[in-house]
Amino acid sequence: MTKKKKRKLTESTISPEEKSIKLGEVFSKGDTVTKLTFFVMGLNQIKNKQWVKGFTLLILEIAFIGWLLFSGISAFSLLSSLGPNKVKRTITDASGFPQTLQPDNSVLILLWGLIACLVVILFILLYWFNYRSNKHLYYLKREGKHIPTNKEELASLLDEKLYATLMAVPLIGVLAFTVLPTVYMISMAFTNYDRLHATAFSWTGFQAFANVLTGDLAGTFFPVLGWTLVWAIVATATTFLGGVLLALLIESTGIKFKGFWRTVFVIVFAVPQFVTLLMMAQFLDQQGALNGILMNLHLISNPINFIGAASDPMVARITVIFVNMWIGIPVSMLVSTAIIQNLPQDQIEAARIDGANSLNIFRSITFPQILFVMTPALIQQFIGNINNFNVIYLLTQGWPMNPNYQGAGSTDLLVTWLYNLVFGQTQRYNAAAVLGILIFIVNASISLVAYRRTNAFKEG
């Protein structure tokens, strides 16, 4: 590395002396331009010929002030009430003609209000960046060190500051398509946004949470939550154990054409899931192929309603678990096969010499090592089953309907019930937002507790 390169890298880092400089010192001991930069961003950078950084900061500050005056203040003022006009009304104008005033669109008001909050937060971060840059220039001047030129600043964006350049676009994408929609959804939970208040709604605090946890929806929420957890546990356990046993069977010494058998089961995984589920729904229908085969074999006298609207809830739940096994076992089989093929054979041979049979080897050596490697993946699969919208919706659509539930059936999970609340007849958007928050809390809590208890985490 050249001396010039070393010098640039050294000056780009923040020394302890620079960290110790306080804001008051920069403002009191800095020159006039340094002081003005606290109010007009970019001035000190422009003075030191860092044109791109200086003019970018200046233009962004002017744009922010202009936006705040012409749009931002209005967005903030409407955010508190989500619009003063809640109902359609007729007024008479100055000419004596009646005019109809539509209610305010609270959806857009809330959206623009949240965007305004995000813009202010981003401007605060931008101002902090301006302060850090101004402080760095003050320190370089005080110590008599080299001040990077505009060319050197731009070159650093492709060198020691490449991480910031590469992270800019993904960060904007995360803010626009993840953070903002998430905050928007959370905000909906604190309003009365539903079918009756589809255009104009108001803030209601925690009323929607009370309706879900203790109110009219509590009789649906807790039973559906219970079935969701049971489904996630059983679906995860059955696909995992089935995949491990299938992998062990294929890898057994006496099995020939191992590649062929693996390919057969991989085809099940390769077929798009929605195609498999729709075909299974037709296969399990009362007039479907399965009932036809069973009746032709005289095993049943009447068709079995596996997943219909009038089916038995227990039969429907067992059916979706078995169908999920058909879909999920090939995935576990592939992962288990890779682990089994890399197991230490010396341990297995030593166990056999000591007289251990195949069951003992599986219980003491094979299964613990498979479980150790796959535990993080099992936690992820468990969370995926909690949110497994496809299997339930495409196979049963939540049927059979339960008269004791509101907008949910006996096989509905929390995520499919959320879908029904949004697109069903009730259209209780605020309750759906509450469900989204509660699902996140359940997922995050289970993931954190389960992962921290795994050996992979303890030994990592």
N, C-alpha and C positions, 0 to 999 in steps of 0.2 A: 504493500500500500504506500502510495506516495505521501510526502510531507503535506502537500496541498490538500490531499484527500483527508489526511488525519486532522488537519486544521479545521476543515469544514465540518467533519463529524463531531469534533470536540465543541465547536461553537454552536452546533445545532442542539446539543444537549443542554439541560438546565442544571447549572451548578448549584451547590448549597448556598453560595453567596447570593445568587439571584433569587433563590427561593425565600431567603430571609428578608428580602425587600418588601416593605408593606405599601399598601395603597397610598397612605398619607405621605410617605416619602416621595413617591413618584409624582404626586400632585403638587407637593410643596417645593421640592427641589428641582423638578423638571423645568425645561424652558417653556416659553409661551405656547409653542405648538404642541408640546407634550401635554400641557394642561388642557388646551382646546380639544385634544383628541378624546378626552373623557366625554365631551358633548357632541363633537362632530367626528364620527368614526372615520379613520383612514387618513387623517391629516398628517400625522407623524410619518406614516408609511410613504405618503406621497412626497413629503419633504426629503426623505432619504432615498428617493427614486425607486421605491418598490411600487411601481405604477399599477400593476395588475391587482395586487392585494389592496392597495390604498383606494383605488377607484371602485373596486368591487365592494368594499366595506361602505364607502360613501354612497354609492348608488343604492345599495340595499337599505341603508338607513333612510334615505330620501323616499324610497318606495314604501317602506314600512310606515313612515309618518303620513304619507299621502293616503295609504290604505286605511290607516287608523282614523283619519279625519273624515274620509268620505264613505267608509263602509264599516270599519272595525267597531267604532263606538256604537253604531246602530245595532250591529250584531250582538254586542255585549248587553245592550239595554233590553233587547227583545228576549235574550236567553233566560232572564230571570222569570219572565211570565209566559214564555213560549207563544207570545202573541196576545194582545189585549182582546181581540174580537174572537169569541168562541162560538158564536151562533150566527146564522144568516139572518140579516135584518134589512128592512126597507126604510130608506130615508127620503126626504124631499129636498131636492137641490134648490139653488137660488131662483131658478126659473119656475119652480112649482111642480116639476116633473119628478115622479118617484124613481128612485134608484135602489137597486139591490146590492147590498154589500155582502160579499162572501166572507166566510170566516177565515182567519189567518191560517196559513199552512204551517202547522207546528213542526211537521217533519223537516221541512227545509230550514225553518228557523233554528231548530235544534242542531241540524247538520252544520249550518254556517256558523252558529255559535261555538260549536266544538272546534271547527276549523280555525276560528278566531283565537281560541285558547291555545291551539297548537302553534299558530303563527307567533303569538306572543312568547311562548316558551322557546321557540326556535330563535326569536330575536334576542332573548335574554342570553341564550348560549352564544349567539353571534357577538353580542356585546362583551361577553366574557373572553371570547377569542380576541376581540379588539383590545381589551385591557391587557391580556397576556402579551400580545404582540407589542403594544405600547411600552409595557414594563420591560420587555426584552430589549427594545431599542434604547430605553433609558439606561439599562445596565451596560450595554455595549459602549455607549457614549461615555458613561462614567468611568469605565475601566480602560477606555482607549482601545477597544478591540475593533476588529474588522466588522463592518456592517454589511450583510449580504446585499448584493445588487439585485435588480429585478431579474436579470438572467439567472443568477444563482438561486433565487427563490423558486423560479419556474423549474429549474433543473432538479431541485430537491424533491419536487412532486413526483419525479420519476426515479428517485434514488432513495434517500433515507426516509422520505415521507410518502413512499409509494403505497404504503398500507392505507393512508388517508385517501389517496386518489382512488384506489380500488374499492374502498368501502363507501364512497360517496353515493353511487347509484344504488347499491343494495340497501343502504340506510334510508334513502328517500322512498324506495319501494316498500320497505317494512313500515315506515311511518304512514304512507298513503293507503296501503292495502292490508295492513295487519293492525297497527296501533289505533288508527282512527276508526275503522269499523268495530273494533273491540270496545273502545270507549263509547261509541255510539250505541252499541247493543246494551252495554251496562247501563247507560243513561236511560234507556227505554224502560228498565225495570223500576225506575222511580217515578213513573208517570201513570196515567190512566188510559194509555193508548190501547184501544180495542176497537171492535167493530162499530160501537156506538160513538166513539170519539176518533174516527179514522182520519179526520182532517185537522181538527183543533183539539188539543189535549193539554193537560196541565200537570205540574209537578204534584205528586201525592206522597212523597217520602217512601216509607217502607210498607205502605199499604199492600202493594202487590206481593211482597214477601210474606206478609201476614196471611193473605188469601191462599197462598200455596202451602205454607207450613202449618197454619192453624185454622184457616177459613174453609171456604167451600171446595177448594181443590185439594185439601189435605187428605181426604178420603181416597183420592186417586194417586197423589204423589207418593205416599209411603208404600202402598202395595206395589206400584210400578217400580219404585226404587228397590224394593225387596226382590222382585222378579229379575230386575236388571242385574243385581249383584249375583243372584243364583245363576242366571244365564251366563254371566261372564266367567264365574268360577268353573261351572260344568263344561262350558264350551272350550275354555282354555285347557282344562285338565284332560278332557277326552281327546282333543286333537294332539296334544303333546304326547300322552301315553300311547295313543294309536300310532303316531308317527314313529316313536321310539321302537315299539314292538315290530312295526312293519319293516323298519330299517334293519333291526336285528335278524328278522326272518330272511330278508333278501341277502344279508351278508353272511348267513350261515354257511358252513362248509359244504353241506350236501346240495345246496341250491345251484343250479346251472343257469346260464344266460342271465346273469345278474343285471347287465346293462339293459337287456330287453325289459325286464320287470320294472326297473326304475323308470324307463321311458314311458311305459304304460301308465304309471301313476303320475308322472310329470305332465302327461297330456291333460289330465284332469285339472291340474293347476294352470296349464297354459290356456285353456278355454276361458274366455272372459266370464267373470263371475255372474254378471247379470244374465248372460245366456244360459248358464247352468241353472240358475235359480228359477228363471221363467220356464225352462223345460221341466224342472222338478215340480213346479206348481201345476203344470199340465199333467205330469205323471201321477201326482198324488190326488188329483181331483176326483170327485165322486164318480164321474164318468171317465176317469183316466185309465191308463194302461194297467196300473198296479191293481186297482179294484177288479178290472176285467180279468187279469191273470189269476187272482185269488179266487174269483167266482168260477172260472173255468176249471180250476183244480178242486172245486167244491170244498175249499177251506173256509169260506164264508158264504152265507146265504144272502146277505144284504151288503151294499157298498158301505165302506167305512168312510166317514167324513173326517179326513185327516186335518185339513187346514181351512175348511169352509167357514162361512159366517155362523153356522149352527153347530159347529163341531164342539167336542168336549174340550174345555180349556187344558186339561192335563195331556190329552192326546195331541193337541196342537203344539204344546210346549215340547213334548218329547220328540215330535216330528221335526221341529226346527233344529233341535240339538243334533239329531241324526243327520240331517241334511248338512249342517255346518261341519260335522265330522267328515263327510264326503269331500267337502271343499277344503278343509283345513289340514287334514292328515298328510297329504302329499308335501305340503310346505315343511312340516315338522320332520317328515321322513328324509327330505333332502338335507336338512341341517344335521339331523342325527347321523345320517350316513357319513357325512364329512368328519364328524367327531369320532365315530366308531372306527373309521379307517385310520385314525391317527392316535388311537389309544396305545399306551405302552404295552407291547406284547409280552415283555419280560415279567410284568406283574401278573398277567393272566396265566402265563406258563408256570410261574412259581405257585400260584394258587391251585392250579390243577395238580401239581406235584404234591402239594400238601393235602390233597384229597377233596378239594372243593368241587362241587358239581356246578352245572351251568347256572342254576338258580342262585347259588351263593355268589358266583362270580358276578352275575348281573346285579345282585343286591348290594354287594360290597365294593365293586370296582367300576363296572360299566355305568350303572345308573347314576351314582354320585358324581362321576366326572362329566357325564352328559348334562346333569342338572346344574353343575357348577358353571359350565360354559353357557348354557342356554337361559339361565335365570334372568339376566337383563332383557333378553328377547321375550321371555314369558311375561314379564311385567308389561312390556310394550304390547304384547298380544292381548293381555288381560284388559288394558285400557282400550285397545282397539275393539274388543268385544263389547265393552260398555257402550261404545259409540257405533256399534255394528248396524248401521241403518239398512244396508242392502239386503242382508239375509232376512230380516223381519219384514221389511216393507215389500220387497219383491216376491216373497214367498207367501206371506199370510195377510199383509197389509194391516197387521194388528188383530185380525180376527182370531177367535170369536169375540164379538163386542160384549162388553160387560155392562149390565144396566146400573151397576153401582159406581161406575167410573164416569168421569166427564171428559168426553172426547178421546177416550183410549179404550183399547181392547185388552184381552187377557194375555196376548203375546207381545203387546207394545212395550218397548223399552223407553227410557226417558227421552232419548233422542228422537224416536218416532212419534212419541206423544208431543214433543215440542213442535215437530213438523205439523201435526194435526191441529195444534193450537193456532198456528200461523195461517195455514191454508185450509182449515176446516170451516165449518159454519160459524163457530164462535169467534174466531179471529181475535184471540186475546193476546195481542202482541206483547203487552207488558208481562203477562204471566210466562210467555215463552222466553222472554229475556231473563226473567228470574230463574227459569229452568236452566238456561244456558250457563248462568253464573253458578248455580248449584252443581251442575254436572262438572264444571271446571274444578270446583272445590273438592268434589269427590275424587276426580281423577288425580288432581295434584296431591291430595292427602295420601291416597293409596300408593301412588308412585313413590312419594318421598319416604313413607314408612317402610314399604316393601323393599325398596332398593337399598336403604341404609342397613337393613337386616341381612342382606345377602353376603355370602362369603366373598363374592367378586368385589364388593365395595370395601369390606373389611380388610382384604388382603391386597387391595389396589394401592 
